[in-house]
Amino acid sequence: MFEHIFNNIDPILRNDGGCSSELDYTEQTSWLLFLKYLDTLESDKATEAALDGKKYSHILDKPYRWETWAAPKGKDGKIDHNTALTGDDLIQFVNAKLFPYLEKFKAKATSPNTIEYKIGQIFGEIKNIVKIGYNLRDVIDLIDGFSFCSKDDKFELSHLYEDKIRRMGNAGRNGGEYYTPRPLIRAIIAVTAPKLGETICDPAVGSAGFLCEAFAYLRENNPKRTTAQDKALQEHTLYGKEKKSLAFVIAIMNMILHGIEAPNIFHTNTLTENLADIQEKDRFKIVLANPPFGSGERKEVQQNFPIRTGETAFLFLQHFIKILKAGGRAGIVIKNTFLSNTDNASVSLRQKLLEECNLHTILDCPGGTFIGAGVKTVVLFFEKGTKTRKVWFYQLDPGRNMGKTNPLNDTDLAEFIELQKTFADSPKSWSLDIRSLSAAEGWDLSVKNPNGGEEIAHRTPEAIMDEIAALDAESAEVLTNIKRLL
């Protein structure tokens, strides 16, 4: 129903001098979608209040409501283009009046858990970068065609938005930064099995894929929820932190589209938190995350951690362990080299994980799982509070080369989810007794599949060359797109 509208937005933005990439298209679509959603939310609340004989107090003053500046309607219910702002007048209003007005809501809000606070956060982080008012008018007209009224409408819009995030993530080599394949997320959630009443956190939230899927999982597996449970699920279950402004805004919009009115997403750099300052009230029952990979974290950031390293993901892993409650569960994506790196930080971190947590499962993901990322990964599943005795490994092998045209799907992970329930042996799975590891060997977890599979964490020269070729092809595609834009 809405797909053709969604597909027409990007070409308009592509022809505007202010937008130059999939990231820009998603950012600009996001703030407009948010304001259209807010208009629907206010309209619904006003109707509910009228039915109860009460007066509704609008969040936004009349000049700043969608129905006033973006889509004033005539008697026929269509946008009245005689009164709707366009051209330079529209750009001037949005940049000089609308954004400054909305940004002030953060200071006026009574609590961070309110829609008012989210309004102030969003419009304090992003700016309108559309330069041509007529282009902005065309996009607004399209977005006004979206409806948030029914569950089906929201469901379709959430899927379209997810697809936009996926395309944004796959547009460059930082694909994994914005988009973790949803089949992989669903498998991680199936293994960690959240329950109503448990708090869930992603301290590297990105586009909030983990939290959206966890929300869906909890609703689908608890159809007879009470009103109190629904309120707790909405307000006190899902938490996320994000450093980058664009991802922060996308995370909030994505969660709203999935049915969470005021997402608990905080714009902050998780790694600046000193682990020594974390108290019991700061801990969660479940941590789900795909932290950013890369080296070069600043010395002052490293000072916050007992095991100091420039590797971002390794610092995040220490944070995840710290913020878990006793008995808490985690599903974490990390580079497969974590299993075998011989530097002091890697060895110390593996030892910490094995001694403070029960690392019960390692899922080895094949190359191509993260399209465009160029990194081979594993998923660590662990429970805090008891030492590791035995690790169950599963080597995921979909039987095909994965990429943009052959992405990971739910069927690929079905066997893993089923076998993991009993830690069963199979041609792709086996168990390792931790007593076979030693400090002298650096707690090396890069064990070979005894059933004939490849050794986890060690890559063949052919695999490395294939990756280089894939990255070269990707670079050529990016250059072609740049030339096309020029």
C-alpha positions in Angstrom: 0.0 0.0 0.0 2.7 2.5 1.0 5.7 1.0 -0.9 5.3 3.1 -4.0 5.2 6.3 -1.9 8.4 5.2 0.0 10.2 4.4 -3.2 9.4 7.9 -4.6 11.1 9.8 -1.8 14.7 8.9 -2.4 14.8 10.1 -6.1 13.5 13.5 -5.0 16.2 13.8 -2.3 18.9 12.5 -4.7 18.2 15.4 -7.0 18.6 17.9 -4.1 22.1 19.5 -3.6 21.9 19.0 0.1 21.6 15.2 0.1 24.2 12.9 -1.3 23.9 9.4 0.2 21.6 6.7 1.5 22.5 8.0 5.0 21.1 11.5 4.1 18.0 10.1 2.5 17.2 8.0 5.7 18.0 10.9 8.0 15.7 13.4 6.2 12.9 10.9 5.8 13.2 10.1 9.5 12.5 13.5 10.9 9.6 14.1 8.6 8.1 10.7 9.4 8.5 11.5 13.1 6.5 14.7 12.7 3.8 13.0 10.7 3.6 10.3 13.4 3.4 13.0 16.1 0.5 14.6 14.2 -1.4 11.3 14.2 -0.6 10.6 17.9 -1.9 14.1 18.9 -5.0 13.6 16.8 -5.8 10.2 18.4 -5.3 11.6 21.9 -7.5 14.6 21.1 -10.3 12.2 19.9 -9.9 10.0 23.0 -10.2 13.0 25.3 -13.3 14.3 23.4 -15.0 10.9 23.8 -14.3 11.1 27.5 -15.7 14.7 27.7 -12.2 16.1 28.4 -10.1 18.8 26.8 -6.8 17.7 25.2 -3.8 19.9 25.6 -1.6 19.7 22.5 2.1 19.1 22.7 2.9 21.5 19.9 1.6 25.0 19.4 -0.7 25.4 16.4 1.8 27.1 14.0 4.2 24.1 14.5 1.7 21.2 14.0 2.0 19.1 10.8 -1.6 20.0 9.9 -0.7 23.7 9.9 2.7 24.2 8.2 3.2 20.9 6.3 -0.2 19.7 5.2 -3.0 22.2 5.6 -6.1 20.6 4.2 -9.0 22.0 2.2 -12.7 21.0 2.5 -11.9 18.1 0.1 -9.4 16.6 2.6 -6.5 17.2 0.3 -3.5 19.5 0.9 -4.4 23.1 0.1 -1.4 24.2 -2.0 -2.6 27.8 -1.9 -1.8 28.0 1.8 0.9 25.3 2.2 4.4 26.7 2.5 6.8 25.9 -0.4 10.0 27.1 -2.0 12.3 29.4 0.0 9.4 30.2 2.4 9.3 26.5 3.5 13.0 26.2 3.9 13.1 29.5 5.9 10.3 28.3 8.2 11.8 24.8 8.8 15.4 26.0 9.5 14.7 29.3 11.4 11.5 28.5 13.3 10.4 24.9 13.4 13.7 23.2 14.4 14.7 25.8 17.0 11.1 25.5 18.5 11.2 21.7 18.6 14.8 21.6 20.1 13.6 23.5 23.2 11.3 20.6 24.2 14.2 18.8 25.8 14.7 21.5 28.4 10.9 21.8 29.0 10.2 18.0 29.4 9.3 16.7 32.8 11.1 13.4 32.3 13.4 11.7 29.7 10.7 9.0 29.4 8.3 11.4 27.6 7.5 12.1 24.0 8.3 15.7 24.7 11.9 14.8 25.7 12.3 12.7 22.5 11.1 15.6 20.4 13.8 17.8 21.9 16.5 15.1 21.6 15.8 14.4 17.9 15.6 18.0 16.8 18.7 18.9 18.8 20.7 16.3 17.0 19.8 16.6 13.3 19.2 19.4 10.8 17.2 19.8 7.7 19.7 19.5 4.9 17.3 19.7 2.0 18.2 22.9 0.1 15.4 23.2 -2.4 12.0 24.1 -0.9 10.1 22.6 -3.9 11.9 19.2 -3.3 11.0 19.4 0.4 7.4 20.2 -0.5 7.2 17.1 -2.8 8.6 14.9 0.0 6.2 16.3 2.5 3.3 15.6 0.2 4.4 12.0 -0.2 4.9 11.5 3.6 1.4 13.0 4.3 0.1 10.0 2.4 1.3 7.6 5.2 -1.1 6.5 7.9 -0.2 5.4 11.4 -3.8 4.7 12.3 -4.0 0.9 12.2 -1.7 -1.9 13.3 -1.4 -3.0 9.7 -0.3 0.5 8.6 2.4 0.6 11.3 3.4 -2.9 10.4 3.9 -2.0 6.7 5.7 1.2 7.5 8.0 -0.5 10.0 9.0 -3.1 7.3 9.6 -0.3 4.7 11.7 1.6 7.2 13.7 -1.5 8.1 14.4 -2.0 4.4 15.6 1.6 4.1 17.9 1.0 7.1 19.2 -2.2 5.4 19.9 -0.4 2.2 21.7 2.4 4.1 23.8 -0.2 6.0 24.7 -2.1 2.8 25.6 1.1 0.9 29.2 1.1 2.2 31.8 -0.9 4.1 30.3 0.1 7.5 27.2 -2.1 6.8 27.4 -3.8 10.2 27.4 -0.5 12.0 23.8 0.3 11.0 22.3 -3.0 10.1 22.6 -6.4 11.8 20.8 -9.0 9.7 17.4 -9.5 11.3 17.4 -13.3 11.0 20.6 -13.3 13.1 19.1 -11.0 15.6 16.0 -13.2 15.9 18.2 -16.2 16.4 20.1 -14.5 19.2 16.9 -13.5 20.9 15.5 -17.0 20.5 18.5 -18.3 22.4 18.5 -15.7 25.1 14.7 -16.1 25.4 13.6 -12.8 27.2 10.7 -13.0 29.6 8.2 -10.3 30.5 9.5 -8.3 33.4 13.2 -8.7 32.4 15.1 -5.5 31.4 16.9 -5.6 28.1 19.7 -3.3 27.0 21.8 -2.6 23.9 24.5 -0.2 24.8 25.6 0.1 21.1 22.1 0.3 19.8 22.6 1.5 16.2 19.3 1.3 14.4 17.7 -0.5 17.4 17.2 -3.8 15.5 17.8 -5.9 18.7 15.3 -3.9 20.8 12.6 -3.9 18.0 12.9 -7.6 17.6 13.0 -8.2 21.3 9.8 -6.2 21.6 8.1 -8.3 18.9 9.3 -11.5 20.5 7.9 -10.6 23.9 4.5 -9.6 22.4 4.2 -12.7 20.3 5.2 -15.1 23.1 2.9 -13.4 25.6 -0.4 -12.8 23.9 -2.4 -12.7 27.2 -0.5 -9.7 28.7 -2.1 -7.6 31.4 -2.5 -3.9 31.1 0.3 -3.5 33.7 2.6 -5.8 31.7 1.9 -3.9 28.6 2.8 -0.6 30.4 6.0 -2.2 31.7 6.9 -3.5 28.3 6.4 0.0 26.8 8.2 2.0 29.4 10.5 -0.1 31.6 11.9 -3.0 29.5 13.9 -1.8 26.5 16.9 0.5 26.8 19.6 1.6 24.4 22.5 4.0 24.1 24.0 5.4 20.9 26.9 7.7 20.3 26.2 8.9 16.7 23.5 11.4 16.0 22.1 9.8 12.9 21.9 6.3 14.4 20.3 7.8 17.5 17.5 9.4 15.5 17.0 6.3 13.3 16.8 4.1 16.5 14.0 6.2 18.0 12.0 6.3 14.7 12.4 2.6 14.2 11.2 1.8 17.7 8.2 4.2 17.3 7.3 2.5 14.0 7.4 -0.9 15.8 4.9 0.3 18.4 7.0 1.8 21.2 5.7 5.4 21.9 8.6 6.9 23.9 11.7 4.8 23.4 14.4 4.7 26.2 17.2 5.6 23.8 19.9 7.8 25.2 22.4 9.8 23.1 25.7 9.1 24.8 29.0 7.4 24.4 28.8 4.2 26.4 32.6 3.9 26.6 33.0 7.1 28.5 31.3 5.5 31.5 33.7 4.4 34.1 33.0 0.7 35.0 33.9 1.4 38.7 30.9 3.7 38.9 28.3 1.2 37.7 25.9 0.1 40.5 23.2 -2.5 40.8 20.5 -0.1 39.7 22.4 0.4 36.4 22.4 -3.3 35.5 20.1 -5.3 33.2 18.9 -8.9 33.0 19.7 -9.2 29.3 22.3 -7.5 27.0 22.0 -7.9 23.2 24.5 -6.1 21.0 26.6 -5.9 17.9 29.2 -3.3 19.1 31.3 -1.4 16.5 34.6 -2.9 15.5 37.8 -1.0 15.1 41.0 0.0 16.9 42.2 3.4 18.1 40.1 4.3 21.1 41.6 7.2 22.9 43.7 6.7 26.1 41.3 8.6 28.2 38.5 6.2 27.1 40.6 3.2 27.9 41.2 4.5 31.4 37.6 3.5 32.2 38.3 -0.2 31.8 40.4 -2.7 33.8 41.6 -4.3 30.6 42.9 -1.5 28.5 42.9 -1.8 24.7 42.3 0.3 21.7 39.9 -2.2 20.2 36.4 -0.7 20.6 34.5 -4.0 20.6 36.7 -5.4 23.4 36.0 -2.4 25.6 32.3 -2.8 24.9 32.5 -6.5 25.9 33.9 -5.5 29.3 31.0 -3.0 29.7 28.5 -5.7 28.8 29.8 -8.1 31.4 29.8 -5.3 34.0 26.2 -4.2 33.4 24.7 -7.7 33.5 22.8 -8.6 36.7 23.9 -11.9 38.4 22.3 -14.6 36.3 21.9 -12.2 33.5 22.2 -13.4 29.9 23.9 -11.9 26.8 24.1 -12.5 23.1 27.0 -10.5 21.6 28.3 -10.2 18.0 32.1 -9.9 17.8 35.0 -10.4 15.4 36.0 -14.1 15.2 39.6 -13.1 15.8 38.6 -12.5 19.5 38.8 -16.2 19.9 42.5 -16.5 19.1 44.2 -13.1 19.3 47.5 -13.5 21.3 47.9 -9.9 22.5 47.6 -9.4 26.3 44.2 -7.6 26.2 42.6 -10.4 24.2 44.0 -13.1 26.4 43.0 -11.3 29.6 39.5 -10.6 28.2 38.9 -14.3 27.2 40.1 -15.3 30.7 37.7 -12.8 32.3 34.8 -14.0 30.2 35.5 -17.7 31.0 36.0 -17.1 34.8 33.1 -14.6 35.4 30.5 -16.0 33.0 29.3 -19.3 31.6 30.2 -18.9 27.9 27.9 -21.8 26.9 27.5 -21.2 23.2 29.6 -19.8 20.3 27.9 -19.4 16.9 30.4 -19.1 14.0 29.0 -17.0 11.2 30.2 -17.4 7.6 31.7 -14.6 5.5 29.0 -12.5 3.9 26.8 -12.5 6.9 27.3 -8.7 7.2 27.0 -7.4 3.7 29.7 -4.9 2.9 31.4 -5.1 6.3 34.3 -7.3 5.3 34.6 -8.9 8.7 34.0 -12.5 9.8 32.1 -12.7 13.1 31.0 -15.0 15.9 28.2 -14.7 18.4 29.0 -15.2 22.1 26.2 -16.4 24.4 26.9 -16.2 28.1 25.4 -16.0 31.5 27.0 -14.0 34.3 27.8 -15.5 37.7 29.2 -19.0 37.1 32.4 -20.1 35.5 32.5 -21.7 32.1 32.7 -25.5 32.2 31.9 -26.4 28.6 31.3 -24.4 25.4 29.0 -25.6 22.6 30.1 -24.5 19.1 27.9 -24.3 16.0 29.4 -23.6 12.6 26.8 -21.9 10.5 27.0 -23.0 6.8 24.0 -22.1 4.6 25.6 -24.0 1.7 25.9 -20.9 -0.5 28.0 -17.8 -1.0 26.1 -15.0 0.8 25.8 -11.4 -0.3 23.3 -8.8 -1.4 21.4 -11.2 -3.6 21.7 -14.2 -1.2 21.4 -12.7 2.4 21.1 -14.7 5.6 17.5 -15.9 6.2 15.6 -17.5 9.1 15.7 -20.9 7.6 19.5 -20.8 7.7 19.4 -20.5 11.5 16.6 -22.9 12.3 18.9 -25.9 12.9 21.2 -23.8 15.2 18.2 -22.7 17.3 16.9 -26.3 17.6 20.2 -28.0 18.4 21.3 -25.3 20.9 18.4 -26.1 23.2 20.1 -29.4 24.1 23.7 -28.6 23.0 23.5 -31.5 20.6 26.4 -32.8 18.5 26.0 -32.8 14.8 28.2 -32.4 11.7 28.1 -28.7 12.4 28.2 -28.6 16.2 30.4 -29.9 19.0 31.3 -29.2 22.6 34.6 -28.2 24.2 35.6 -28.9 27.8 37.3 -25.8 29.2 39.7 -28.0 31.2 41.4 -28.6 27.8 42.4 -25.0 27.6 45.3 -23.4 29.5 46.7 -20.0 30.4 49.9 -20.9 28.8 48.1 -21.2 25.5 46.2 -18.0 26.0 42.8 -19.5 26.6 42.6 -20.0 22.8 39.0 -20.8 21.7 39.8 -21.1 18.0 39.1 -24.9 18.0 38.6 -27.0 15.0 35.4 -28.7 14.2 36.1 -32.4 15.1 33.4 -33.4 12.5 35.5 -32.1 9.6 34.6 -28.4 9.4 37.0 -25.5 9.2 38.9 -24.2 12.2 37.1 -21.2 13.7 39.0 -17.9 13.6 41.7 -19.0 11.1 41.1 -18.0 7.5 42.6 -19.5 4.5 44.6 -17.4 2.0 41.9 -18.1 -0.6 39.3 -16.7 1.8 41.3 -13.6 2.4 41.9 -13.1 -1.4 38.1 -13.5 -2.0 37.4 -10.8 0.6 39.9 -8.5 -1.0 38.3 -9.0 -4.4 34.8 -8.4 -3.0 36.0 -5.2 -1.3 37.6 -4.0 -4.6 34.4 -4.7 -6.4 32.5 -2.8 -3.7 34.9 0.2 -4.0 34.4 0.2 -7.8 30.6 0.3 -7.3 30.9 3.2 -4.8 33.2 5.2 -7.2 30.7 4.5 -10.0 27.8 5.9 -7.9 29.9 9.0 -7.0 30.7 9.7 -10.7 27.0 9.3 -11.5 26.1 11.9 -8.8 28.8 14.3 -10.2 
